[in-house]
Amino acid sequence: MHVSRRQSAIGHAILIGAACVALYPFLSVLLLALGEPGARTSGFSLPTSISFANFTEAWDRGLDAQPLLSSLLVATSVVIGTLVMAVLAGYAFAVFPFPLKGVFLVLLLAGLVMPYEATVIPLYYQLKDWGLVNTYAGLILPQIGLSLPFAIFWMRTFFVSTPAALREAASVDGASRLRTLRSVLLPMALPAIGTLATLLFLFAWNEFLLALVLVPDDASVQTAPLALSFFSGNRRNSDPGVTAAAAVLVALPVLIAYLALQRRMISGMLAGAVKE
């Protein structure tokens, strides 16, 4: 399909405008963080000089490595646990006939569309009875459960799109169902798994409400978004430049992860679009 120069120019102009709108909040916070300590600016204004003193101040005032490491541990555990179960369950839903399969799919769909805010209070009391409040397990397990409906549907959609002839050929060669999954389908599924892992990592890293309810008291297991909330609400940390620096520190690992996995993420999203 031929695209004229005018259509191409309009498309690029729209994309550039959308990118500017999307980047404006982050760049405003970044420029504020890079300004001199105590400087008060509003909107998008360039600092008179570049300084990293706000970052040092934010680190010294409590937003240090501990909440970042806690978020990394929680997000990594959620990604690994969800991927293992989602790959196996998605493969089963896509390939195997079993009783009440449609009912289970409807239940998964209900878990996908139900607002998770409605489950937070029951989760708190249940985990409190189990002694898991203010623990990593109490933060990791609910996020795995809440992520599974989306992840299972994601992997099921991929496995359904794979040719049945591949599975049949592996079966003729004597491969078991698990061996077929491990040796034939998983190498094909790497782009989809990489995309899903990126999305799960972003969701888990940015999770705030569950951390606020389930780990409110133990600072050693508080995640970065929760620590940032307490940090910005502290009067001692009322300097906007220091608060902006703390926000950049929290967002930086997610930004690095996205930039590193951007190409794989896009290829995984588009993998099913070119199948015939």
N, C-alpha and C positions, 0 to 999 in steps of 0.2 A: 504494500500500500504506500503510495507516494504522499509525502507530507511536504507542503509548500513551506517556503521560508517564513511567510507570515504566520502560519499555524505553529511552526517551530518556535518563532520568537514569542508568540503569545503564551505558549506552553512553558517556555523557560522563564518568562516574566512572572507567571503565576507561581511557579515553583520557587523562584527567588523570593517573591513576596511572602509566601508561606514559610520559607526557611527563616526569613527575618523576624516574622511574628513569633515563631517557635523559639528562636535563639535569644530574643530580646530579654526575657526574664533572667536567663542564665548569665548572659554577658553583663547585665546590670549588677547582678550579685558578684560576679567575678571582678569587675572593675572596682566595686566598693571594697572588696576584700584586699585588693592590691594597692589601695590608697594608703596614705599615712594614718597611723593610729590616731583615733579621735576625730578624724575628718568626717564631716557630715555633708553628704551629697544627696541629691534627689534625682531620680530618673537615670537616663543614660548619659553620664558625664565622664570624661577621661580624667584620671588622676593626674595631678601635677608631676608626680614622680612615682615610680614603681617601688613598692616595699613589701616584704614578706613578714613584717613585724606582727601583723594581725594574725597570721597563721601560727606564729610562735606563741603569741598570747593565748590564742584559743587552745593550743595544745597544752600549755602550762596550766590553764584554768580548769582542765579536767576532760576535755574532749581529746583523749590520747589514744593509744593503740588498743586499749582494752575493749571498748565498744566496737571498734572496727574489726578486731579479731573475733568477737562474739558474733557479729553479723556474718563474717566470712564462714565461721563454723556452722552456723544455723543454715545459711543459704546453701552451702555445699552439701550438707546432710540432707536437706529437703530435695535438692536436685537429684542426688544419687538414689535416695530411697524412692522417690516418685518415679524416676526413670526405670528402675528395675521392675517395679510392679506394673507400671503402665505398659512397658514392652510386652511382658508376659500376658497381661490381661487383654491388651489390644490385639495381640496375635490370636488369643483364644476366641475373642468375640468376632474376629474377622474370618477365621478358618474353620473352627470346630462347631458342629451342631450339638447343643445340649439343652436339657429341659429348662423352661422359663427364661430362655435367652432374651426374648423380647421384653419381659418384665424387668430383668436386670438393666437392660438398656434404658428403659423408662426411668428407673430409679437413678441411674447415672445422670440422665438428663435433668431430673429434679434437683440433684446435687449441683448441677452446673448452673442452673438459673436461680436457685434459692440464694438470697442475700446472706452472706456469711455473718453479717452483723447480728442476725437473729440467733446465731449459735454461740456467741461469745460468752454470755452469762451462764448457760447450761454447761459449757465447756469448763468454765472456771470452777464451778462447784464439783463437777466430776473429777477434774484433775486435782482439786484440793483434797477430795476423799482418797485419792490414790497417792497423795504426798508428792505431786509433781509440780506444784506451783513454785515459781522462782527457781526452776531448773531448766537446763537446755532441752531435756526430753519433753517437758511440758510445752515448750515452744516449737519444737521440731515436729512432733507427732501430729498435732492438729493441722499444721500447714501441709504436711504430706497428705492427710486425709482430704483437706479442702482442695488440693491441687489435682488429686487423682481423677475426678470426673473429666476435667478438661484434657488431661494428659492421655487418658485411655481413649477418648474420642479421637484425639489427634493421631495416636498410633494406629488405632483401628482403621481410620480413613486411609492411612498409608498402606497398611497391609492388604486392605480390600483392593487397592489399585494395582497391586503386584500381579503379574500373570500367574494364573493357576498352573500353567504348564511347568513353571519352575519347581513348584512344590511336587507336582506329579513326577517329574524327572528325578528329583532327589529321592522320592519314595521308591521309585523303580530301582534306583542304585542302592537301596538298602538303608538309607538314612532315616533315623527316627524323626519324630516331629520336633524334638528339641534340637537335634543336630541340624535339621533343615533351617530352623530359626537361627541358630548360631552361625552356620557356615554359608548359608545362601541369602537369607533375608536381611540379617543385621548389617552386612557390608553395604547393601543397597539402601538401608534405612539411615545411614550415618548423617546425611544432610538433614533429614527430618528430626532425628534425635538431637543433632546439634542446635537446630532452631528451637526445639522444645526446651532444651537445657538452658539456652540463653533467656527465654521468656520466664522460665521458672526461677532462674537466678535473680532476674530483675524484680519479679513479684516478691520473692522471699526477702531480698535485701531491703526493699522499700516498705515492708510490712510494719505497720505502726500500732494498729488497734489491738491485735493479739498480744504484742509485747507489752503494751500499756496495761492490759488486764491481767496477763498471766505471769509477768516478771516485774512487778512494780517496785519491789523492795530490795532485791539483791543487785547491787551495782556491778558485780562481777559477771553477771549474765545478761545485762541490759544491752540491747543492740544499738547500732549507730543512730537510727531515726529516733528512738526513744531517748537516748542520751542527748541528742540535739534538741529535742523538745524541752527537756529539763534545763539544758544549758541556756537556751534562748529565753526561758521563763525566769531565770535567775537574775535578780536586780544587779548583782555584782558583775554580770556579763551583759550589761545593757548597751555597751558600745556597738553600734550597728556594723562597723567594720569588722569587729571580732566575731560577731554573730554570722556575718556573711562568710568570713573565712571558715568558720565551723561548718556551715552548710556546704561549702565547696569541698571540704575534706570528706564529708559524708557522701557526696555525690560522685567524687572522683573515681572510686573503684568501679562503680556501675558504668560510668562513661568509658573508662579504659576497657572494661569487658565488652561493651557494645562495639566499640571501634575495632577491637581485635577480632570479634566474631561476626562483624557486620556482613561480610561477603558470604560466609557460610549460612548466616541466618536468612538472607535474601534468597539464596539458591535453594534452601530448604523449603521456603514458602512457595517458591515457584516450581518446585520439582514436579508436582502433579499437573501443572498447567500445560506441559508439552507432551504428556502421554496421550497416545491414540487409543 
